Amino acid sequence: MSFFLPGPAPDNGYRNVRDLDDASEYRDFVEQLWKEYHHLADPHFQQDAKSHFIERFWEMYLAVALIRRGYDLRSTGPVGPDFSISDAGTTIYVEATAPGPGEGADAVPEPPPMIASTVPETQILFRLRGAIEAKHVQFKRWVLDGVVNDSQPYIIAMNGRRIRESRGESNLPFIVKSVFPFGDYSVVWDTLSNEITDGFYSHRDTIQKASSSDVRTDIFECDAYGEISAVLYAWCDCATHAINLGDEFIVVHNPRARNPIRHGLFGFGHEYTSDNESVHRKNWNESEGA
């Protein structure tokens, strides 16, 4: 059964991939994802994709990346997280989301055509934090409704594709800066030797909205977000993605998680962990090639 359905579709991306002759390569890729994912999808998945193509694409892409690497995925039913994975008998809930650029004064602006411009980091962080906040609140509602077990780990998986400018990151990814208090990168310049002798990220635990209200960016140093075991991030769509699905994934562990996932659960992509003094990065892709 084809992923794409006939008839009107509000989402331009959906229509382009479905209908344009020169999009056949991308269309075939989406159909292959659907072939591997459809048994986990809810009954309204295909219809909803007509209006939310990137969101539904990301859910499939994420799941298939894990399936191809041998993870055991299971449906959680029509209400609740998108799916779960099993690790040594532990059920880990996974919820996928693809936040957009937002609206109003704090929205991520479109890049001006043919003109170099700075990356709107603060606005991007607002969008990532907003998505985390929404999914955190949703998870707590599922717990109250008895949909999920609050003794199991929970991963929020985000795709930054709809934010558009969420590529062009510094050495420290935006997703890390959205949950740990890292600000701008500063260097120490030795005026005697005329050389850079040190470098560090400034401490930044809040960012300010246009309304002057503060948004915290140190939530993985707060017990209030202990339901979140980790966040997973990628920037991808059906035209731009890793050859080996998942190699672009960034996993950031929550050191305050009440139900943590083990380090190395995802032995691919990039993994960030904290020891309460600093954040450490492991590039599993380089490890595989060693």
Residue, then its C-alpha position, 0 to 999 in steps of 0.5 A: m500500500s502506497f504511503f501517499l494518498p490521492g486528493p487535496a493536501p494542505d502541505n506543500g512538501y507532501r504535494n511536491v514529493r507526491d506529484l512532481d516528476d523530478a521528486s521520484e527519488y525522494r518519493d521512493f525513499v518515503e515509500q520505503l520508509w513506509k514499507e518498514y514502518h506501517h505496522l507501527a503507525d496509527p490508523h490516521f497516520q497517512q491522512d495526517a501526513k497530508s497536513h504535517f508531512i515533515e512531522r510524519f516523515w520524521e516519525m518514520y525516519l526515526a523508527v526505521a533508523l532504529i529498526r535497521r540497527g536491530y532495535d525492537l520497536r513496539s506500538t504504544g497504541p492510539v494514545g501515548p508516545d509514538f512507539s517504544i523500544s526495549d532494552a534488556g527488558t526495559t521499555i523506553y518510550v519515544e515521542a517524535t516531534a518536528p517544531g516549526p519556526g514559530e510565530g510573532a516576535d520570537a519566531v525564527p526568521e526566514p534567511p534573506p535570499m542571496i545575502a549572508s546573515t547571522v544564525p538566529e540562535t536565540q530564536i532557535l533555542f526558543r523553538l527547541r525549548g518550546a517543543i521540549e516543554a510541550k512534550h514534557v507536559q504531554f508525558k505528565r498528562w499521559v502518566l495521570d491518565g494511566v497511558v504510560n508507566d512513570s517508572q520507564p525512561y522517556i526520550i523526546a526526539m526532535n527534527g529541526r527541519r521545519i525550523r529551517e535555519s537550525r543547521g549552521e550550528s557552532n561546535l556545541p549543537f543548539i539542542v545541547k544549549s537548549v538543556f544545559p546553561f551554555g552561552d557564547y563561546s569566548v577565547v582568552w587572548d594572550t597579548l604578550s604572545n599574541e595567541i589564543t591560550d584558552g576558550f570556553y562557553s559562557h554560562r547562560d541559564t536563561i534566554q529572554k523573549a521579546s516580551s522580556s520573560d525568561v526561558r530557562t536553558d538549564i533544565f537538565e540541571c533541574d529535578a523538575y524535568g526528571e521525567i525526560s531521560a534524554v533528548l534526541y535531535a536531527w536535521c533531516d528530510c527526504a532529500t537531506h539525510a545520512i546515508n546510514l540512517g541515524d548517523e546524524f542523530i545527537v543524543v543528550h542524556n539528562p543527568r537528573a533523569r529519574n529513569p535514565i537510559r544507559h550510555g551507549l544505548f544508541g551506539f551511533g551518531h553523537e552522544y552527550t553526557s554530563d558529569n556535573e562539571s562539564v559535558h562530554r561528547k562521543n562521536w560513535n561514527e568515528s568509533e565505528g570507523a576506527 
